[in-house]
Amino acid sequence: MEKVKRIQKNNEIDEDFKLTEEDIQALLESEEDIREGRVYTEEEVYEYLKKECGFEEQNN
């Protein structure tokens, strides 16, 4: 809690921003994707591409 008070005291947080309806919908969709397990790490994506699509990573 002290950290929050220090940040607020030093004006490190911009509290004057406004979210649009589109911003809110995008945040809700992102949260739902995470909750439903539809978000993957880069490594998981590469493994999927290797197994399912025959993708081979090229090292330059």
Phi and psi in degrees as GROMACS dihedral restraints (atoms count N, CA, C in turn):
[ dihedral_restraints ]
;  ai    aj    ak    al  type     phi  dphi    fc
    3     4     5     6     1   -61.9    20    10
    4     5     6     7     1   -38.9    20    10
    6     7     8     9     1   -62.4    20    10
    7     8     9    10     1   -41.7    20    10
    9    10    11    12     1   -62.3    20    10
   10    11    12    13     1   -45.3    20    10
   12    13    14    15     1   -63.1    20    10
   13    14    15    16     1   -39.7    20    10
   15    16    17    18     1   -64.8    20    10
   16    17    18    19     1   -43.0    20    10
   18    19    20    21     1   -63.6    20    10
   19    20    21    22     1   -44.6    20    10
   21    22    23    24     1   -63.8    20    10
   22    23    24    25     1   -40.8    20    10
   24    25    26    27     1   -63.1    20    10
   25    26    27    28     1   -38.3    20    10
   27    28    29    30     1   -86.6    20    10
   28    29    30    31     1     8.1    20    10
   30    31    32    33     1    55.4    20    10
   31    32    33    34     1    40.1    20    10
   33    34    35    36     1   -85.5    20    10
   34    35    36    37     1    -7.5    20    10
   36    37    38    39     1  -115.0    20    10
   37    38    39    40     1   127.8    20    10
   39    40    41    42     1   -87.1    20    10
   40    41    42    43     1   107.2    20    10
   42    43    44    45     1   -95.0    20    10
   43    44    45    46     1     4.4    20    10
   45    46    47    48     1   -97.9    20    10
   46    47    48    49     1    11.4    20    10
   48    49    50    51     1   -82.6    20    10
   49    50    51    52     1   156.8    20    10
   51    52    53    54     1  -127.4    20    10
   52    53    54    55     1   137.1    20    10
   54    55    56    57     1   -92.3    20    10
   55    56    57    58     1   136.6    20    10
   57    58    59    60     1   -85.6    20    10
   58    59    60    61     1   169.7    20    10
   60    61    62    63     1   -60.4    20    10
   61    62    63    64     1   -37.8    20    10
   63    64    65    66     1   -64.6    20    10
   64    65    66    67     1   -40.2    20    10
   66    67    68    69     1   -59.8    20    10
   67    68    69    70     1   -45.3    20    10
   69    70    71    72     1   -64.8    20    10
   70    71    72    73     1   -43.2    20    10
   72    73    74    75     1   -63.3    20    10
   73    74    75    76     1   -40.6    20    10
   75    76    77    78     1   -64.1    20    10
   76    77    78    79     1   -40.5    20    10
   78    79    80    81     1   -64.8    20    10
   79    80    81    82     1   -41.7    20    10
   81    82    83    84     1   -65.7    20    10
   82    83    84    85     1   -40.9    20    10
   84    85    86    87     1   -64.4    20    10
   85    86    87    88     1   -40.6    20    10
   87    88    89    90     1   -63.2    20    10
   88    89    90    91     1   -43.2    20    10
   90    91    92    93     1   -63.6    20    10
   91    92    93    94     1   -40.6    20    10
   93    94    95    96     1   -65.9    20    10
   94    95    96    97     1   -40.9    20    10
   96    97    98    99     1   -59.1    20    10
   97    98    99   100     1   -43.9    20    10
   99   100   101   102     1   -64.8    20    10
  100   101   102   103     1   -47.0    20    10
  102   103   104   105     1   -61.6    20    10
  103   104   105   106     1   -37.8    20    10
  105   106   107   108     1   -86.7    20    10
  106   107   108   109     1     0.0    20    10
  108   109   110   111     1    76.9    20    10
  109   110   111   112     1    26.8    20    10
  111   112   113   114     1   -95.5    20    10
  112   113   114   115     1    15.8    20    10
  114   115   116   117     1  -116.7    20    10
  115   116   117   118     1   133.8    20    10
  117   118   119   120     1  -126.9    20    10
  118   119   120   121     1   153.5    20    10
  120   121   122   123     1   -77.9    20    10
  121   122   123   124     1   165.2    20    10
  123   124   125   126     1   -59.2    20    10
  124   125   126   127     1   -40.9    20    10
  126   127   128   129     1   -63.8    20    10
  127   128   129   130     1   -41.0    20    10
  129   130   131   132     1   -63.6    20    10
  130   131   132   133     1   -38.6    20    10
  132   133   134   135     1   -64.0    20    10
  133   134   135   136     1   -45.8    20    10
  135   136   137   138     1   -61.1    20    10
  136   137   138   139     1   -41.7    20    10
  138   139   140   141     1   -62.8    20    10
  139   140   141   142     1   -42.5    20    10
  141   142   143   144     1   -61.5    20    10
  142   143   144   145     1   -46.8    20    10
  144   145   146   147     1   -62.3    20    10
  145   146   147   148     1   -37.1    20    10
  147   148   149   150     1   -65.7    20    10
  148   149   150   151     1   -47.3    20    10
  150   151   152   153     1   -72.4    20    10
  151   152   153   154     1   -48.5    20    10
  153   154   155   156     1   -89.6    20    10
  154   155   156   157     1   -27.4    20    10
  156   157   158   159     1  -120.0    20    10
  157   158   159   160     1     0.4    20    10
  159   160   161   162     1    69.6    20    10
  160   161   162   163     1    22.3    20    10
  162   163   164   165     1   -69.6    20    10
  163   164   165   166     1   135.0    20    10
  165   166   167   168     1  -122.1    20    10
  166   167   168   169     1   128.6    20    10
  168   169   170   171     1   -73.0    20    10
  169   170   171   172     1   133.7    20    10
  171   172   173   174     1  -102.5    20    10
  172   173   174   175     1   131.1    20    10
  174   175   176   177     1   -99.1    20    10
  175   176   177   178     1   127.7    20    10
